[in-house]
């Protein structure tokens, strides 16, 4: 007993200390403040800036997940998340707009991952053409505001930029209708067949957008729609930026673009928050339980009275509506929409976010979106920038005496995005098949499957029984008594 207590005392003491709400709350505050202070002090002129940014910025973006998992009270978690989202990140964005741009991209992909999680995670319908609904929302706003020579511009059908918020609602409705139209032909399909059909649907939307400039120019074809309208900046947004500049002692020379970025950031945060609330309510509703039954066994779901057609169509419509709203925001933010932005690799990337985080879980989909987006837009690109910066100063690695100038350009990390994604998915399927934050039901299913495999491995193999002409018979106790 004494040896056991001595062996467990140090680690047990540390864990017990960290589980105290006061200690955990103090460490969370210190963690967030330290990350913000260090990031705001980084100088872009520093040789090692890409490396430092790659190490520090993900720690700040991932902090909401640490806050939600900490053993503190719910109101304290809410306060920390609000301060982080509405104070810390905007402050960093004012000092370096690249951070704010990256967070906006994370919000866009988080909304898409949550929408795809409705279809794939909740209802178990494998959709490889999800990017098509994203394209519907983006093109709908772009066609009515672009300065390209489309039929809308020539005939004077363009709408004012103040209609942006109304078009978010229109994007939800139109994308939901398109989702229902996709769901109707695939109601009888499952698994790989469903994936092939949805893949073809996604490519069909992209090809239509690429060729819908003849005979009537709706989408401007492969040239894309440029000068897409942006929502007007509220006066209080500019005043807030100027007030923050005076109070924080910042030197902001681009008030207008920064105010526009902050506006998109708050809009994206609001849309993602609404999507999370809707997804959570659906998951805990009879609709969510019907989707779970369909995902587990369609035949059993039908036998229990689940309306299969209606539930599948609702899953496609809800997932598509989320993508439509995010598409309107994306089109307005980028001010340029083209068919190349909605390729198959984008659908695969969104599916990878859901798989990495954990299918069926809202928090898992968010975590997967954050990790994959950071890997794509920050880590790989910053590593390439760091190599180029060291190459320019002829840096020599001290221990192995290697000159960075000899680093081949073919091995720059930014060029191996798809390879990294492939390796990440392979590792996830081997070590964490349920995802980083799996849904409890999914975790239980995998645990039960492992137990069944272990039982089969310990006992006689059914295949061996067949080969030995000894069929496996399971006798019931009542039969033995008879």
Beta strands, then each sheet from edge to edge (+ up, - down):
strand 1: 225-226
strand 2: 336-337
strand 3: 396-397
strand 4: 402-403
sheet 1: 1+ 2-
sheet 2: 3+ 4-
end
